């Protein structure tokens, strides 16, 4: 059953290769493209029955914004996403944007064809195994390491990190000033900024927070 389609992929060579393979199997490919700024607009202009939209990063914020534009302007176009094994968030984001299906990049061409036909018929085109993997991740999530140290480091300037290191080593304002070659009043200002950014009320609390999170293990005085 011939499908009128368009192929879009982040890598133009992949888009053209897939388009050629589908043409050989009797499908009508109206265009193939890399998803640069105008890819969604090209899909809207050509109005295929099915758009195969390839992405290497399905969980990246905003990656499916073009799919939303396509569905907003051409709701009759069925979009099938081609991508790696995604996180549950990746699959959810694809369908939330209006995609009709999700197919793994390493799927056989027959699997891509089945997804195209199902999507054109208004059915959800997702392999059962892919859904099982996604639900498995949702039910048994892999714990991500707590990167509080990284979060705190992003709050501080390099100068403030040095101040915190000296505070944690027990240096008072005078020693901090001498060690950094700055005036005591400037050192005092730096210390206060560090305390405010870390959300603590004393140097002792700042030192304890740095030790607990391993923040100082992530820094070097150069």
Residue pairs with C-beta under 8 A, 6 or more apart in sequence:
1 117
2 26
2 27
2 28
3 27
3 28
3 49
3 50
3 113
3 116
3 117
3 120
4 27
4 28
4 30
4 48
4 49
4 50
5 22
5 27
5 28
5 29
5 30
5 48
5 49
5 50
5 51
5 52
5 116
6 29
6 30
6 31
6 32
6 33
6 42
6 43
6 46
6 48
6 50
6 51
6 52
7 15
7 16
7 18
7 19
7 22
7 29
7 31
7 32
7 33
7 51
7 52
7 54
8 15
8 32
8 33
8 34
8 35
8 39
8 43
8 51
8 52
8 53
8 54
9 15
9 18
9 32
9 34
9 35
9 52
9 53
9 54
9 55
9 82
10 34
10 35
10 54
10 55
10 56
11 34
11 54
12 32
12 33
12 34
14 54
15 32
15 33
15 34
15 54
16 32
18 32
18 52
18 54
18 82
18 112
19 29
19 32
21 109
22 29
22 109
22 112
22 113
23 29
25 109
25 113
27 113
27 116
30 46
30 48
31 42
31 46
31 48
33 39
33 42
35 53
35 54
35 55
35 66
39 66
40 66
40 67
40 69
40 70
41 69
43 51
43 70
43 74
43 77
44 69
44 70
44 73
44 74
47 74
47 76
47 77
48 77
49 76
49 77
49 78
49 120
50 77
50 78
50 79
50 80
50 116
50 119
50 120
51 70
51 77
51 78
51 79
51 80
52 80
52 82
52 112
52 116
53 66
53 67
53 79
53 80
53 81
53 82
53 99
54 81
54 82
54 83
54 105
55 63
55 64
55 81
55 82
55 83
56 83
56 84
57 63
57 83
58 64
58 81
58 83
58 84
58 86
58 87
58 90
58 91
58 93
58 94
58 102
59 86
59 87
59 89
59 90
59 93
63 93
64 81
64 93
64 94
64 96
64 97
64 99
65 97
67 79
67 81
67 94
67 97
67 98
67 99
68 97
68 98
70 77
70 79
70 98
71 77
71 79
71 97
71 98
72 98
75 98
78 100
78 101
78 116
78 119
78 120
78 122
79 97
79 98
79 99
79 100
79 101
79 119
80 99
80 100
80 101
80 102
80 103
80 112
80 115
80 116
80 119
80 125
81 94
81 99
81 101
81 102
81 103
82 103
82 104
82 105
82 107
82 112
83 90
83 94
83 102
83 103
83 104
83 105
84 104
84 105
85 104
85 130
85 133
86 94
86 102
86 134
87 134
87 137
88 134
88 135
88 137
88 138
91 102
91 126
91 130
91 131
91 134
94 102
95 102
95 124
100 118
100 119
100 122
100 123
100 124
100 125
101 115
101 118
101 119
101 124
101 125
101 126
102 125
102 126
102 130
103 111
103 112
103 115
103 125
103 126
103 127
104 127
104 130
107 115
107 127
111 127
114 125
115 125
116 125
118 124
118 125
119 125
148 213
148 215
149 213
149 214
149 215
149 217
149 218
150 218
152 198
152 209
152 213
152 215
153 161
153 215
153 218
153 219
155 197
155 198
156 164
156 194
156 197
159 180
159 190
160 190
160 193
160 194
160 197
161 219
162 180
162 221
163 176
163 180
163 187
163 190
163 191
163 194
164 194
164 198
164 206
164 210
164 215
164 216
165 210
165 216
165 219
165 221
166 175
166 176
166 179
166 180
167 176
167 191
167 194
167 203
167 206
167 207
168 206
168 207
168 210
168 211
168 216
170 207
171 179
173 184
173 187
173 188
173 191
174 184
174 187
176 187
176 190
176 191
177 183
177 184
177 186
177 187
180 187
182 190
191 203
194 206
195 201
195 202
195 203
195 205
195 206
198 205
198 206
198 209
200 206
200 209
209 215
210 216
